[in-house]
Amino acid sequence: MVLYTLLTIDPQEYPWNKYYKEHFKIYNGVIKVLPVGKNRLEVIKGYCKLHSIDIGKSYAYSDHYSDIPLLENIGNPAAINPDRKLRDYAKKNKWKIIDVRM
């Protein structure tokens, strides 16, 4: 699962919104969980479980250290234009680091 696709889909279909809609049968336009840090990991895990997606074979990337919990649990993590904390953590864990700044 490439999380970049979240930028290209309708907000009602975001995993954290769709998860609540499908799991609790409600969607009122209000995000129940702010999907950052550990919350993002839990929402993505729930979405992957709901759709039988193997998180261990999935891909994710981030530019901010707050996504370390998600990246630690994804099969193929990458740091894209990472902040200093994420860059250091990615180096320590031998994750792919990609710099595309212009």
C-alpha positions in Angstrom: 0.0 0.0 0.0 1.5 3.3 -1.0 0.3 6.0 1.3 0.9 8.7 -1.4 -2.5 7.6 -2.9 -4.2 9.3 0.1 -3.5 12.6 -1.7 -5.4 11.5 -4.8 -8.7 10.1 -3.3 -11.8 11.6 -1.9 -11.5 12.4 1.8 -14.5 10.1 2.5 -12.3 7.3 1.3 -9.3 8.0 3.4 -8.4 4.9 5.4 -9.2 6.5 8.8 -12.6 7.8 7.6 -13.5 4.7 5.6 -12.4 2.5 8.5 -14.9 4.2 10.8 -17.6 4.2 8.2 -17.2 0.5 7.5 -16.5 -0.6 11.0 -19.0 1.4 12.9 -21.4 2.0 10.0 -21.3 5.8 10.4 -19.7 8.7 8.6 -20.6 12.2 9.4 -17.6 14.0 8.0 -15.9 14.2 11.3 -12.6 12.5 11.7 -12.8 10.4 14.9 -9.0 10.0 15.3 -6.4 12.5 14.3 -4.1 10.2 12.1 -0.7 11.3 13.4 2.0 9.4 15.3 0.8 6.2 16.9 -2.8 6.9 15.8 -1.8 6.7 12.2 -0.3 3.3 12.8 -3.4 2.0 14.5 -5.7 3.4 11.7 -3.5 1.9 9.0 -3.4 -1.4 10.8 -7.2 -1.4 11.1 -7.6 -0.5 7.4 -5.1 -3.2 6.4 -6.9 -5.8 8.5 -10.3 -4.8 7.1 -9.0 -5.2 3.6 -6.7 -8.2 4.0 -3.6 -6.1 3.2 -0.3 -7.5 4.4 1.3 -4.5 6.2 4.6 -6.5 6.2 4.7 -6.3 2.4 3.4 -2.7 2.2 5.3 0.5 1.4 5.1 3.8 3.3 7.1 6.9 3.4 7.3 10.1 5.4 9.2 13.3 5.9 8.5 13.7 9.7 9.7 11.8 12.7 6.1 11.6 14.0 5.6 8.7 11.5 8.3 6.6 13.0 5.8 4.2 14.7 4.2 3.6 11.3 7.5 3.2 9.4 8.7 0.8 12.1 5.8 -1.5 11.4 5.6 -1.3 7.6 7.5 -3.8 5.4 9.2 -1.2 3.2 9.7 2.1 5.0 11.4 5.1 3.4 12.2 8.6 4.5 11.6 11.3 1.8 13.1 14.7 2.4 13.2 13.8 6.1 13.5 16.1 9.0 16.7 15.7 11.1 15.1 13.3 13.7 13.7 11.0 11.0 16.9 11.1 8.9 19.0 10.0 11.9 16.5 7.3 12.8 16.3 6.1 9.2 20.1 5.9 9.0 20.3 4.0 12.2 17.7 1.5 10.9 19.1 1.3 7.4 15.9 2.6 5.8 15.9 4.1 2.3 16.4 7.8 2.4 15.4 9.9 -0.7 16.1 13.6 -1.1 14.2 15.3 -3.9 14.4 18.9 -2.8 14.9 21.4 -5.6 
